[in-house]
Amino acid sequence: MDGELFPRERTLIAPGAVHVPDWLGPRRQRELLAACREWARPPAGLRTVSTPGGGTMTARQVCLGLHWYPYAYARTAVDGDGAPVKPMPGWLAELGRDAVAAAYAGTGDAGAPAGPCAAYDIALINFYDGDARMGMHRDAEEKSAAPVVSLSLGDACVFRFGNTASRGRPYRDVELRSGDLFVFGGPSRRAYHGVPRVLPGTAPPALGLTGRLNITLRVGGLGQPPAPGTPGGT
């Protein structure tokens, strides 16, 4: 925030997990928000996700490239309107690669990928209002070990980044603000993480967003999942 005594700096949160504050400038944030608003429209638009236990996630979601539902991927919005998932834009896939390069540049982090990542082919976009949360979970449905890229827009949140063994301690709480980048790969690729709290009213006023958007980019390594209703499908 403006007027802070000490500027926020790139921080290695855990091996392979890097927080880069203010990676997206105001113009890029506005462009990404405009794109998210288009992706959220039907068909295969923003939806409420139901869990196998009968509950619902408080953050609403839209997917690009492949459609995530608990706990698999499909080519259509199987738990929504059934429409084909929107494609993953090439510019967004390239943004994922740029984010990984920026996060690991000059860190000497043992968790950094040895070479260029495969193309990012999945985006999960979660919208949080002021009361939304995300429980501790792992991003485990992908076969690729490429780092996960997380971009934040709007209200700040408390992002809890944990360990690979359990949902409990040790974990570290990080404040993610609009424009921040968080990348986790290598030994932290399967770490538990969640959002215990959103901080309402903290979005940049010029952005024109009430709530928080999180754009998570992943490399699936899945090929083409079977269509629902076919052998092996949903």
Secondary structure, DSSP 8 states (H G I E B T S, - for coil): -TT-SS----EEEETTEEEETT-S-HHHHHHHHHHHHHHTSSSS--B--B-TTS-B-SSEEEEESSEEETTEEESB-TTTT--B-B---HHHHHHHHHHHHHHHTTT--TTS-SS------EEEEEEE-TT--EEEE---S-S----EEEEEEESEEEEEE--SS-SSSS-EEEEE-TT-EEEE-GGGTT--EEEEEEETT-S-GGG--SSEEEEEEE---------TTSTT--
